[in-house]
Amino acid sequence: MAVPGLSWSERALSLVQKMNNFYSPGSSRYQCRPFIVGGKEERSSAMEGVLQKIRAKHKFLCLEGWRDEKYDVKPNFYDQPLMCMERAATSLFGVKRYGVHVNGFTRPGDGQLAMWLGQRSFTKQTYPGLLDNMAAGGIPAQSGIKETLIRECAEEASIPMATAATAVPVSAVSYTHENELGIFPECQFVFDLEVPKEFEPTNADGEMQKFYLWPINKQDNNPKDTAKVIKNYLQRKEEQEVLEVMVWPPQSPDLNIIKCVWDYMKRQKDVRKRTSTEDLWLVFQDVWNNLPAEFLQKLCASVPRRIDAVLNAKGGHTKY
């Protein structure tokens, strides 16, 4: 819902400040200092020892997600690594992390573009149960882009090596964000991969729950719901005149009654007392299937009033 008392420009500024906020006033950027010790092996060993001691004391939340997976630490991707570091610890130092994302698309019987999206496993440490590209993953230490691409395609979507090798490099998407776990400067190497229309991805490593084939007909320009990689794909296809991206308001909480449905669902007692993701998913399904008809009818009846209010406010804040 819209934040009461804020103008459109104030709400837009609040939204922008959530992106790349490491560079905003008040971030911890100006407290960061260089780390200079010995050679690569010495630095890696020294850092591992320090991190293990800190981990044992439970000092930092990010270290609770220890993965036993090393990332290279280097100024730029093709530079020689200065050292290797546990993946979960990289956000403590603002180490730039690199990954590969694959836009898997096909052309079903109607000839229109459709994209394969995967639902992440509910047991994933990060973003469990949310949607993701057909295949994606971080580039671990001493690994290359193509090597990671082939591996992730095989593990996450069972894509044959010969098919994965036809993926076309198209762009690199970079961004930085900061949260309670630390600082995350990231760069994703993006590939487009057309798969045969009869191909259906299946997961092989337990990191994907299921896959969906979605027609590409609309994205609502919402930065929280629209992955930067997929948005980049749509922009490129529009430039190639393959499809047309609809002009759509980036945020529409005053008009979209589904926001009220979500709020109603989150306020139910059975939802609030659940602790596991699996239980929460089951309860949400039950609440969704038993939404009161009177509640839904009132929401639908409010749509004309919502439209009038937004028009009168010239797109600004309304009571809805």
N, C-alpha and C positions, 0 to 999 in steps of 0.2 A: 504494500500500500504506500501511497505517497506520504512523505514526511510532512506533518502539519507545520504551517508557519514559514516554510521555505519557498522562495521563488523558484521559477524554472532554472534560472542561471545558477542559483545556489545549489540546487539539487544536481545540476550537471557538473558543477565544480566538485561536489562531494563524490560523485561517481568517478570522475577523472583522477581524484586524489587516491583512489583505491588501486590505480594502475601505476606501475613503475614508481611506487611510493618510496623506494630507496633513495630517490633523488629529491624528495620533498623535504621542506623544513621539518625538523623534529625527528628525522630518521637517525639511525646509528652510523650513518656513512662517515661522519666527521670524527668518529671515535676509532675508526679502523687504523691499523698500523702495519707496516711491512713486516714480513717474516723472513729472516735471513739466517740460515744455518747450513754449514758444510756442503756436501754434494748430494746428489739425488737419493742414493741409498741411505745415507746418514739421515737426511731430512725425513725420509719415509719412515725409517725405523724409530727416530725420535718422536715423530708425530704420533705413530701408532702407540708407543708406550704412554705418552701423555694422555691420549684419548681413552685408552683402556683404564687408566687410573681414574679419570674423571667419570667415565661410564660407571665404574663400580660405586661411585659416590652418588650417582643419580642427580648430577648437578644440572644437566641440560635435557630438556624434553626430547630434542631431536635424536639424542643418543639412545633413547629407549627403543627406537626403531632400527637398531643396528642390523646390518644386512650381510656382513662379511663379504662385501663387494667393493673393490677398489676403483676409484676414479683418478684419472690423471689430473694434475694441477699444472696449468700452463696459461700464459697470457693469451695466446691465440691457438686455434685448433691445430694448426700445422707446426707450431713451435715444439721444440723438445720439452718434455715434461720436467718440471722442477722437482716433483716428487709424486708419490701416490698417496691417496687418502681414502679412508672409509667413506662410502657414499653418504651415509646418514650424517656424517660430520661436516660435509662440505658447506652446509648452510651456516655453520658457525663462523666461517671465514669469508663468506661471500664468494666461494670458488665457482667459476663459471662451469656449468654442466652442459654437455652436448647430448643430443638424442636424435633419433630417426623416427619420422612419422610417415606412414604410407596412406595416401588417399586411394583406397581400393574402389574402383568404379566399374560398372558394366553397362550394357545396353540390352535390357530385356526385350520381350517380343514386340513392344510398341516402338522400339528404337530410341526411346528417350533415356537420358542419362539417369542412372540410379547409383547410390553409394552404399557400400557395406560399412556398417558401424558395429562395433562390439560393445557389449555391456561388461564392464570390469567385474571380476569376481568379488563377492561380498567379503572375502578374506584378505583382499589386498590392503596393504598398509596405507596407501594413498588413494583417495577418491573411490572407495569401494562401492560397487553397484552402479557407478555412473557410466555414461557413454564415452567411447574413445574411438580413435581411428581403427581400421581393420587390423593394423599391426603397428606397433610403436614400442620404443624402448630406449633406455639410456645407453650411451657408448661407454663401456667399461675400459679400464686401463689396458693399454697395449692392444686395443682393438681399433679397426678402421670403420669408415662409414658403410662401405659395401658389405663388409663382413657382418656388421650388426644388422643391416637390412635383411640379408639372406637368413640369418639366424632367427630374428624376430618374426619374419614371415612364416617360417617353418614352425616355430614354437607356438605362436599365438593364433595362427589361422590355417596351419597345415597347407601352406602354399608351396607347390613344388619348386625346387631350386631353379629349374629352367624358366618357370613363369616369373619368379621373383627377380631374376636377372634382367628381365625386360623393363623393370621399373625405370621411369624417366626422372632424373633430378630436375626439379623445377624452381626451388627457392630455398631460402633459409629465413626462418622467423625467429627474431630475438626479442626478449622481454626481460624485465627484472621486477620481482615483487618481494615483499617482506612480510612475514607473519610471526606468530609466536615460536616457530621453529628456527627462524633465522632469516638470512638473505638469500634469494634465489635468482642469480643472473643465469639465464638459460638461452640456448640457441638450438632450434630444431631444424635438422636438414630434412627437407620435404621432398617426397617422391610421389608421382602419379603412377598408378599401376592399373591397367585395364585387364580384368580377368574375364574368362569366357562366361557367357550368360548362364551356362549350365553348372558353373562352379559354385559351390556353397562352402564357405569357410567353416572349419571345425577347430576347436582349441585342443592343443596337445600338452600344455604345461600347467593347466589349472588356473591361469591368470585371467581367462575370459569366461563369463557365465553363458553367454549366448550371442548370436549375431542377428542383425536386422538389415534387410535391404530396403532402403528408403529412397523414394523418387526425389530428385532434386527439383523442387518447384518453388520453395520459399524458405528464407531464413529471416528471423525477425530483428537482426541487427542488435540483439541484446548481448552485451559483452560478457555477461555472466553465463549465458546459456550457449553462446556461439563460440566454438573453439576457433582460436586464431588461425590454425592450420586449415580448417575447412573453409573459413571465410576467405582466406587467401586463395584457395582453390576456386571458389565461386567467382571471385573478382577476376581471376585469370580467364576463366571460361567466358565471362561476359566480354572481356576485351577481345577474345577470339571470336565473338558473336556466335558462340555455341548455345548460350542461354542468356536470359535477361533476368537480372536480380531486381526484385520489386523494391521500390522506394517505400520504406516502412518506418514508422516512428521507432526510435531505439528503445524507448521505454513506454509502456502503455498500461500502468497499473490501474488508472482511473477508469479505463474502458474494459479491461479484461476481467471478467467475473470469475475466471478460474483461480485468480489470486485469493478470492474470498473462500472458495472451496478448500484450497490448501490451508488457509488460516483455520477454517473450521475443523479440518482433519487433525491439524497439529494440536488443537486445544482439547481433544478427546482424552479422557483419563487413561484409557487403555494404551494410547500412543505414548503419553508422557512417562509412564512407568516402565516402559521396555528398555532394556539395556543392550541387547545384542542386535546386530543389523538384521539377522535372519528373522528374529521374532518381530522386529519392527516392520519388516516387509510384509509378513503375514497379516499383522494387525492392520496396516494401511490398506491392504486389499479388502479386508473385511469391512472397514469403515467406508471405503469407496463404494463397495457393492450395496451398502445400506444407508446411503445418504438420504435424508428425509425429502420426500417429493415436494412438500410445501416449501422447504428451504430453497430448493432448486427453482421452483416456480417463481418465488419472490425475486431471486437473482435475475432470472430471465426478464421479468417484468420491469426491472430497474434499468435495463439497457438504454431505452430511449431517454430516460432522465439523465443517465451518465453522459450520453452523447451531447445533450443540450448543455449540461454543466461544463463540459470540456470546451465546447464551442464558445460559450459565454466567457470562459476564462482565457480564451485564445491560447489553449494548450497548457495553461498554467495549472496551479494546484486547485483541486476541488475537494469537497467533503468526502468523496469516495476514495 
